[in-house]
Amino acid sequence: MPHSSRKKKPIPQKRLQVTDDHGWTHVTTTRHARRAVHQNNANANANNTNNTDANTDNGNEAEIKLPPAEPPRGLTLTELTEQFAFHRARWESSATYAAVRRELENHQHHTAPADITSIICIGLGSPSGFLRGGWVDRRSVSMYQLAALATVSDFFEVNVCAQDPVFNTLDKQLLETLSIRAVDHPAAFELVNESSLLFCPGAEKSHLERLLPRSPALVFGGPLESTDSIVLDTFLQGVGSLKLPVFEELEHAFWNMRLYWRINE
């Protein structure tokens, strides 16, 4: 008897919730996890386009309305705070943090902490939620970067604000517990000045070309080298820098980043 050509209906796959070693809960099926595959390290920072206010289209900057990230159902601020504590502890035990701290303490050759009057964070991403309709998971990256921001903030003890359109209510509440004020675009851009520390691990090239001409005293982010940008190259001519050691816990969270400081002539 000939086989029937009628196609079999796909069997619905059961959706599960899986908690990983870092305490994150992922929505998954029996075959596919609702989590983005990590980019290879060489491209991770360059392709960090999930937490921005704008992008460049044929050289003209166009504003993009990005929705707030989607936190897992039932996630509470208490749980999110515990997850942050987990990430901060690992950040503070790392060689990467130790190098940043030493450089900040060794301020006699560049801007002194007393000269920093504000810290402005651009492009942090969401510590609590999924991006791109729930299919991209950058929460651990954002958590580690937030841990770095928090430790830098503690060092300077100045006003701190952060801007990213993907911040949701939980993110803003978490930031508030850390004395970090969430602001809307373009407020953070307008606050950067010569007495600012610009914390921008997730900022795009188009952002940096707007921010760096404001001559921030310190910049945490990058890499700014080999970008084919006259604006960035001009900024680099007047700064010193420290390349961050590899962050072993999650290498691409700080891939090829540096701490830059303006050299006082």
N, C-alpha and C positions, 0 to 999 in steps of 0.2 A: 504494500500500500504506500503511495507517495506521501511524503511528509507534508504537513500543512505549512503554507507560507504565512499563516497568520502570526503576527508578532505577539510575543508574550508581554503582558503588562508588567512593568517594573514593580518589584516588591518594595513597599515603603520601608525606609530604613529608620530604625529607632534612634531618636535623638537623646543623647546622654549629656550629663555634666561631669567633667573631669577636673579634678584639682591637682595642679602640678606641685613640684617641690618648693616653689616660691609662694605658694598659697593662692595662686590665681585659679579661678574657675573658668573653664572653657566649654562652650557649647559644641558638641560633636555628634557625628553619626558613627556607625560601626566602621565606616571606611575613612571618613574625612573629618578632621578636626577643624573647628571654626577658628583657625589661627593662621596668619600669614606665614609663608615660608620666609625665613630670614634671608636677606640679600647677602651676597658674598661681601666680605669685609672691605674689599677695595672699592665697592660701589655704595656701601651702606650710607655713608654720610652724604655723598653726592646726590643720591636719589631720595633724600629725606624730604618728600613733598607732601606729607600727610598732615602737617600742622602749621600751615602758613596762611597769611592774610592776603597774599597776592602772588601772581606768577607773571612771567614775561611772555608775551605773544608777539613775535616778529619785532622785538625790541620795544614794544609799548606795554607798559604795565597795566594789567587789567585786574580789577578787584574781583575776588571770588567769594561767594557766600558759602562758607563751609558750616555744616550743621554741628552742634555739640556732639561729642563722642557718646557712644551708648554704653553705660555701665551694665554689668550683669544684674539681672533682676534680683532684688532683695539685698544688694550690697549696701551696707550701712557705713556711716562715717567712722564708727568705732573700728569696724573691720578694716576699712581703708587706712586708718591711722596705724593699725597694727602692721599692715603690709608695708607702709612707709618706714616704720621702725626697723623692720627686717632688712629693707634695702639700705637704709642709712647705716646700720651697723656694719654691713659688708663694705660699703663705700669707705667708711672711716677706718676700716682695718686694711685697706688696700695701699699698695705702693703708689698708686696714682694720687690718692688723697694726700699722702705724706709729702709727695713732691710739690703739689699745689700749695700746701700749707707752708712748707719751707720757703718757697718763693715769695709768698705773701709776707711772711715774717722778715724776709731779707729785703726790706723795702728801701734801704738806704741808697741803693743805686738807681731807684726809679721812684715813682709816685708813692708818697707816704700814705698810710691808711687815713690819717687825719684829713687828707685832701679829698678823699672820696666822700661825697655827700649823698649819693643815691646809687642804688643798684637797679638796673632795668633789664628784665628778662624778656626776650622775644623768641617765640617758637618752641616752647617747652613741650607741647603736646599734652595729651590727657593721661594723668596717672591712673585713672579709674576706668576708662571706657575704650571700646573698640571703635575703629575708624572705617570709613568707606562702607557704610551700611552694615557694619558688624563683621567684616571679613579681614580687617587688618588689626593686629594686636601689637601695639608698641608700648604697652603699659610698663613693662619692666625698664625699657629704655628711658621713658619719662620719669619713672620713679627714681632711678639712679641719678639722672640729671637733676631732679628736684633735690635729692640728697646733697649733691654737690652745691647747688644754689643755697641750700639751707646752711651748710657749713661755712660757705663764703660769707653769707649774711651775718652769721654769728661773729665772724672775725671782725667785720667792719662796724656792725651795730648801727646801721643807717636805714633810712626808709627804702623799702623794696617793693617794686610792683612787677607784675607779669601780665603779658598779653598773648593770647592765642584764641582764635575763634572756636576751637574745638573744646574749650573748657566747658564742662557741664556743672550742674549745681554742686555735686559732690567734690569736684576738683576745686571749686572756689571755696567751699567750706574747709577743705584740707589746707589750702593755701592760707586761709584766715588763721588757722591754728598755728601756723608758722610765722605769723605777722607779715605775710606777703599779700599785697593788695592786688586783686585782679582788676584790670582795666580793659576797656574796649578800644578797638582800632579806631583812630590812629594815635590814641593818647600816649602810649609808651614811646612811640617814635619821637614825639615832640618833647619828651622829658629828657632825652639823652643830651648831655653836654660835656664840657671838658672836665667836670668833676664827677663823672659817672663811671661806674663799672658796668660795662655792657656784657651781659650773660646771654650768649646766643648760640647754643649748640645745635639748634634746629633751624636757624635763620637761613633763608635762601640768598643767593647772590644778589638778586634785585633788592632785597631788604638791606643787605650789607652796603650796597652802593648808595643807599639813602642814609644809613646810620653812621658809617665811618667818617664821612666828611665833617661830622659834628665833633670829631677828635676826642672820643672817650678816653679817659686816663688809663683804664684797663679793659681788656677784652678777653672773655673766656669763650672759646669756640673755634670755629674754623674747620679745616685748614683754609687759610687765606692765600696761600702760595699757589702759583701755577693756575690761575683762574682766567687769564687773558682779559683782565679787567684793569683799565688804567686807574680807576678809583681805588681799587684794592692795592694795586702796586704802589700808588702814591702814599697810601697809609703805611704800608710796610717799610717805606724808606725812613720813617721816623720812629720806629719802635724796636724794642728788644723782645725776645720771646723764649718760652720754655716749652718744648714738646712734651706732652704728657706721656708718662710710661703707660704701657699697655694695661688696660683694666681687665684683669683676668676673669672676673665674675661674668662680665658681658662685654666682650671686646668692642663691639660696634657702638656701644653707648657713648664712647668717647674716642672714636676712631680717628687717629691722626690729628686730634685737637691740640691746641696750644693755649697757653696763657700769654697774652701780649701786653706790653706796657709801653706807654709813650715815654720817649727819652727826652728829658728836659735839657735843653741846650744852655 
